[in-house]
Amino acid sequence: MNGDTPWWDRGALARRRPYLAARARIADAARRFFAARGFVEVETPALRRSPGIEPHLRPFRTELAEPFDGRRRTLYLHTSPEYAMKKLLAAGIERPFQLARVFRNGERSALHHPEFTLLEWYRTNEPYGAIMEDCVALLASVSDAPYRRGAAACDPRAPAERLTVAEAFARESIDVLATAGDAARLAEEARRIGVDPGTTGEWEDVVFKIFLERIEPKLGQGRPTLLTEYPASMSALARLKPGDPRVAERFELYVCGVELANGFGELTDADEQLRRFEADRAKRRALYGDAGPPIDAELLAALGRMPPASGVALGFDRLVMLATGAERIEDVLWAPVAGAT
């Protein structure tokens, strides 16, 4: 689509129809995949008092008018169904999955859209390695052909590469964990390999700059990549790795250089989660001048009742893009959100 042709133009829709037919097939295959493994499909509300408080996410804000007493409450469209699904885990649902429409403001590119679909699922009393295995099996289950992005290809049936973040940076001759928290030192390393570290002064931002320019494009080439053991400071909702508190039980799935899924061994310590939430709100206030949405007190209460669990959120639209070779996320959406005119 271009700026002069609306998405509902007959020709524009006809061009997208093969992608949309594939979307339906992939959704059906995903549901069969989870049903065969004993998961139950759930639905949770998009309107929430706290949509997720990651410092760099921008939620959509709205207002709820109560019909009986006239009260008005600020609510947000969720950026992920994670908080609600963890409450379902606390309530005794052992293997939930959901195809959820989610909302993030300020995001629009070939791979980003302000309204998109996450495929999210959890396993109780199982390690996050089981969720990684789900991800790889799902890729092979929903598509027979190689996944493609431009000239890149990825065989979903090839054994997945498993790589820690530290190992990925070591390929660029950087000991990233040795620099943890020291933005100036990591910035020197970035310049040494020809990457502009930026000017924010934040260690995590320099990590991202190096990662996006030198590491991410190489992941998921030929076969899927499971990138594991993220630095602890970049894993606000994940358990720390037993025996090595520098890193967390967090992984991402990459296909053709595209991040497809983000998963955790879930943190269930409410006190530690509150500390991390408060740190995120302080960072957001320092960066953007406000602390953002409130902390979800119900989530903290639910964590105290939640069994050990692992979970993941997978970008369903990106999955369809890679399975079909579509160039832009709008190609695989029936009705994209209107852009600027």
N, C-alpha and C positions, 0 to 999 in steps of 0.2 A: 504494500500500500504506500501511497505518497500523500503529501499534504493536500492535494487537489481532489483525490478520490475518496469518498467516504467508505467505511468498511462494509456498508450495506449495498454498495453498488453491485449489480448482478455479476459483472465481470470480475470484480475483486473477490467476491465470495466464491465464484466458480474456480478461481485460481487456488483458493485455500481449501476447497472441498476434499482433495486427497489427504491433506494434513489432518483435517477435522475427522474424516473417517478413521484415520489411523489413531487419532486421540481416543475415539470411542472404543476401538479394539483394545488399545493399551489399558484403558480404565477397566474394561471388562476382564482382561487378563490379570491385572493387578488384584482385583477383587477375588478372582478364583485362586490366585497365589496365596492370599492371606487366609481365605476360607479353608484351604487344604492344610494349613498349619495351625488351625485352631484359634485364629484371631476373630474378634467380633467387631463389626463396623459400628462406629459411634458418630454422633453429631453433637457439637458443642456450640454455644452462641458466639457470634462474632462481636457482639457488644460486651465490653468489659470495663470494670472500674480501673483495672491496671492491665494494659495490653502487652507488657514487656518493657523493661526499662534499660535495655542496652543503650549506652551513651550515644551511639551514632545512628540509631533508628529514629525515624520521625513518624509517629502514629497520627492517624486522622482522629480529630476530636469532634465530639458531638454532644448533644444535650438530651437527656431523657425527661419528659414531662409526665409526672404521675397524674392519672385522671381524677383521683378522689380528693387528695389534699392539696393539689397544685404545686407540690414540691418539684424542683428541677435539679437534676443531678448531672454532673459532668461524667460522660462515658467516652470510651475510645473504641475504635474498630481494632480488633486484635491483629498483632503482627505475626502471630503464631498461635495454634491451639494448645501449646505446651502446658500452660498453667492449668487449664481446665482438664486436660487429659491426665495430668498428675493427680488431680483431685479424684478422678475416676479410679486411678490406681489405689489411692488411699481407701476408696469405697469398696474395693474388692474385685474390680475388673482387671483380670490378669494379663490379657493380651489385646488391648484395643488398637484399632487403626482407624484413620480418618482421611478422607479427601476433603480438605478444608480450603475455602476461599479466604485469603488473608490480604492485608492491606498495609502498604508502606508508602508514606508520602515522600516526594522528592526522588523517586526512583523511576527512571525510564531510559532504556537503552536497548540494544539488540538482545540482551539477556535479562533485562529488568522491566517490570511493569508495576504500576501502582496497585493493581489488584491482580492477584495470581493464585495458583493452587499449590498447596503443600500436601504431600502424602506423608503422614506422620504415624509412627507406630512404636509400641513399647512391649517389652518382655519383662515380667517380674521374675525375681530370683534367678536371673541368668546374666552372665557377664556380657560386657559390650562386644566381645568377640562374636557372640551369637548374632547380634544385630549387624555386624559387618558381613557375616556370612549371608544373612538375609539380603543385604544390598546387592551382593554379587549374584546371588541366585535369582533375584528379581530381574536384573538386567537380562539374563539369559532367558528368563521365562516369558517376558513380554515382547521380545523381538527376536526373530530368527536371523536377521541380517546384521552386518556390522553397523555400529553407531558412527555417525559422520558429522564433522564440523569443518566446512571448507574442504581443504585437501587432507585433513587429518581423519584417521579411521581408528576404530577400537573394536576388537573382537570380544563380545561379552562372554564367550565361552573359553577364552584363554585364561589361564591361572592369573589371578589378580596379583599385582605387585603390592607388597606391604613395605612401607617406608616411614620411618619416624621423621618428625620435623627436623630434629637434630641431624639426621642422616641426609635429608634433602639439602640443608644448608651446608653440610660438610662437602657436598658435591661442588659447591661454589667456594670452597676453601674458607668457610666461616664457621667458627664454633659459637653458635648462637646462644646456647645456654650459658656459656662462660661470660657473655656480655649482659645477662639478664638484668634489666632495670637501668643499665648504663647506656643511655641514648647516645652520648657523645662518642663512646667507644665503638658502638655499633655503626654510627654514622661514618666513622673513619673506615671501617671495614666496607661499608657500602661504596664509598668513594673509590676505594682501592680496586673494586671490581667494576667500576664505571657506572654506578647507580647513584643518582641524586637523592640524598636522604630526606630532602624537604626541610622545613623550618619549624615544625611544631614542637620539637624538643621532647616528644613522647617516644619511648622505646618501642612500644607496640606499633606506632606509625612507621618507624624505620623498618621494622620486621615486615610489615605489609608492603612497603615500597620494594624491598629486595625480593620478596616472595612473588609479587605480581609481575615484576619485570623479568626475573631470572629463573624462577622455579615453576610457577603454575603452568606456563605454556608447555612445559615438558611432561606434565603428568597425564596419565591416562592415554598415552600414545601407544597404539597397538594392542594394549590390554588395560583393564581398569586399574587404577591406583587407589589404595587405601592409605591415606596419610594420617599417621597416628601420633599420639603423645605430644599434644600441643603444650606450649609453655603454660604454667599454672595461671599466670595473670591474664591469659587470653581465653580462659575457660570458666566463665562465671557460674555455669550451672552444672559443671562436671565434678566428679570425685577426683581427688588427687591420686596419682598412681602409688600403690603400696610400695614402700621402699625407696621411692624417689619423688619427694614432694615438689621438685622443680617442674614436673610435668603432670598433666591431668589425663584422665581416661576420656579423651576427646579424639574423634577422627573425622575426616572428610573423605568423601568418595569423589574421584575425578575421572572423567571420560572426555577424551579429545581436548584436554586442557581446560575443561569447564568444571567448576565445582558443582556437583550434583546433589550431595547430601552432607549433612552435618549431624553427627551423633555423639552421644555421651554414655558413660557409666554415670548414672544420675546421682547428684548430690542429695542426700536425705537428712543432713544435719541442719536443722532449722536455724540454729545460732550462727553457724558458719555462713549459711545462705543469706541471712540478714546482714552480716558484716559485708559480704560481697555486694549485696544490693546497695547498701549505704555508700560503699566506695564508688560504685557506678554512678550513683546520683551526684556525689561530690565531683566526679570527673565531668559529668554532663554540665553541672553548674559552672565549673571552671571554663569549659569549652564554649558553651552556648548561652550562659547567663541565667539558666533556669534548671531546676532539678528534674524536670519532666514529670511523668505520671507518678502517682503514689505507689508505694510498695504494697503488694497483695498480701494482706495479713492472713487471709484464708489459705493461701498457698503455704505460708509458713506453718500454719496449724496442720495442714494436710501432710506436710513432709514428716511430721512426727508420727504419723500413722501409716505412712507409705512403706511398703516392703522394698528391699533392694531391687533396683530395676535398671534397665538400659533402654535407650530410645534414640530415635533418629527422625529428622525432617528432611524429606527429599523433594526437590523442586520438580513437580509433575510436568509443568509446561516445558521445562528444559529437557526432561526425559523424552517427551514427544518430539521436541526439536531435534535432538540427537538421533532418535530412532528414524526420523523421516528425512533428515538432512535440511530441514527448514533453516533459513538464514536468520530470521528474527522471531522473537516471542509472539508478536502480533499475528504471525502466519499460522499459529496453532490455536488461536483464540477465536471463538465464534463471534464475539462482539467486544473488541478492544475498547478500553476507556478512551474517550475522545481526547485528542491532544490539543495543543494551542492552535488557534486559528488566526 
